[in-house]
Amino acid sequence: MKLSVIGCGYLGAVHASAMAELGHEVVGIDVDAAKIEQLAAGTPPFFEPGLPEILTSAGASGRLRFSTEMAAVAESTVHFVAVGTPQMRDSHAADMRYVDAAIDALIPFLKEGDLVVGKSTVPVGTAARLAKKIADSGSGAMLAWNPEFLREGFAVKDTIEPDRLVYGVADERAASVLDEVYATALGTGTPRIITDYATAELVKVSANAFLATKISFINAMAEIAEVTGADVGQLADALGHDARIGRRFLNAGVGFGGGCLPKDIRAFTARAEELGRGESVAFLKEVDSINMRQRQRVVDLAVEALGGSVNHKRVAVLGVTFKPESDDVRDSPALDVAVQLKGLGAQVIATDPQGIENARGRHPQLDYTESVDEALAGADLVVLATEWKQFRELDPAWAATLVSGQTVIDGRNVLDAAAWRAAGWTYRGMGRP
């Protein structure tokens, strides 16, 4: 099929490349000329495992091209809208300017029978509004809402082999077109849910809200564990054996971040308040509050570990991205902790396998190094803030030969506490004795 993808950020670039890899003819559109030039050259503007390979492969096949001109979509019959919906500067609501601008720019090129497919995470009610706009244009095009469920670090797999496909449609013809687009996934048994616009929009934000709630729940239990002497890791293991609860995402730590969960739950709350049902999701404000407290808790542990002050102390922060296998530092708890420690007078040396360039762009006041050895050298305190494999597998005996003070704060509860203590370290975890 001939597809277009409007917006070539994280979601759009992955989707365009994956669709071309599956055999479709795809054109990616973005207003950022530098980004388009990078993608056309086969170089992703961000780190995502597996993306360089399919971007290169699809480009070489001739099935994938990129442009800054909306007119390039003229031959396409299915148009995916994958632009960002960031949090507004003056409220928690989602900023819909980019989605609206994309639809407005696309409408003049729509033809009878074309399908516009929303991928962006939007407030419920958006699809119905945009469907009316498309209908009023007289183009004869249809709208569907097809939310994405990508995990950074696994986005390529999640696009090619999704765990479910959700179609929000008002016309059965739209579902038939999407079946053609996703024929490969459907052929392997991927579940398909056909529903209305509002439900499709709510599936995405409610999934993120539930995930955020689960993470904040175990972090709340970590707060209780710390004052009672309980072990939140063992608590999570015991809870996880209950099939109604499950063990995944019951890992206490510095909390969640990134470009989706924090802003999505805030936007969901804002939209519920607009609908007069703010009380229904009022608990999400506490979910957000618990999450932010975890960052402060790591800072407090650092201050406590260094005798009441981090001023003029050298602190090695291992990790600046919000999660491993990503270079994303948006709303990163790890980077936030590093910045807070710097603000308290610490000499912060931060390291990360992929996120240094992005972190430096946001917070140039920190010192960065690509070398773990250099980060640890002479450190009075070590803070593990992002659970990259190379940090999880650090040899505590080797690390002890580099530092000035053998104290480690495990902000992700991923280190072997017994092994680190046996090597002479003072170990502090989140909700662990």
Summary of the structure (lengths in Angstrom):
residues: 433
radius of gyration: 23.3
end to end distance: 57.3
largest distance: 73.1
contacts: 1534
relative contact order: 0.09
helix: 46%
strand: 14%
